Amino acid sequence: MIRRLLAVLLLLAVVGGGAALWISRGWWGEGPADRPTTVMVEKGGTLASAARALEKAGAIRSTTNFLRFARRFGPDKPIRAGEFEIPARASGAEILDILQNGKPIQHLVTVPEGMPSILVYERLNAEADLTGQIDVPAEGSILPDSYSFERGEPRAAVLARMQTAMRDALAEEWKAKKPTTVAKTPQETIILASIVEKETAVASERPMVAAVYSNRVREGMKLQADPTVIYPITKGKPLGRRIRRSELNAVNGYNTYASPGLPAGPIANPSRAAIAAVLNPAKSTALYFVADGKGGHVFADTLAEHNRNVQRFYALRRQRGEM
């Protein structure tokens, strides 16, 4: 009897030890994935649906065992929605912690400084990880920056963040405006800043370009900004050719060669730096500027000085074989 009892106890110990080892390996041991993978948990998704996706991705061996172990050994809390990265060899316990407490993968969409709204619209629509439809946003309503989003997020939600960022930035800059600005309203600020943005790619030149256009507004001069002529034709996209004489003469609310003052609306989405430049332009009496052939511009107070600068630029272009 004693021998039989000892044999039974030994068998139970072996079976119990084997079960404990199986549980330990199945829940806390290394997972089967030999490389990182991702899993998408939809809004309202359950642990069961996530487990099926995990098994399909090769992150776990068995949906049934994962759910059994999770309910027996895991915290009793819901999983989060979003796209999650699962490290290689992650255990079941580690995977459950990621689903319950991890941060979803963030994707980025970038709006460069001076990008027109039609191109922002096209960029958002090209993001396959976004969902839903949007209209072309109002010109000048978006703050150029990089914006994070989660896979499956609505395009409208991302666009709303872009527009909120612009409203907040404009409000802050407007509070700090200097008496030297010619912008009478926040909307005029955006209009003039969009022209400054399109006229120079050199960040340090923005206050000086803003000064030139501010001085022209004060003098009642025509701004004569080429980008405003192009905007009604392409909605801000590159023209791809030289401006025609008929286009320089066109009266359409945007052509600053045909009419004095600001155009009817913004011609792009200006950066915060361009907005700040308009609200605090450089101290200058310059009324003209032309390219210097090195990526920047040279500024002049008088038309005679400006014409000399133009001739120097043409000479440089001829020397380079560009004319």
Protein Blocks (a to p, Z undefined) as FASTA:
>chain_A
ZZmmmmmmmmmmmmmmmmmmmmmmmmmmccfbfbdcdddddehiafklmmmmmmmnopaf
blklmmmmmmmmmccddddeddddddehiafklmmmmmmmmccddddddddehiafklmm
mmmmmmmkbgcjdddddehiaccddddddehiafklmmmmmmmmmmmmmmmmmmmpcfkb
cbfbfklmmmmmmmmmmmpccfklmmmmmmmmmmmmmnopafkiaklmmmmmnnopafhi
acdfklmmpcghjamklpgcjdfbdcbdcdfklmmmmmmccddfbfbdcdehiopacddf
bfklmmmmmmmmmmmmmmnopZZ
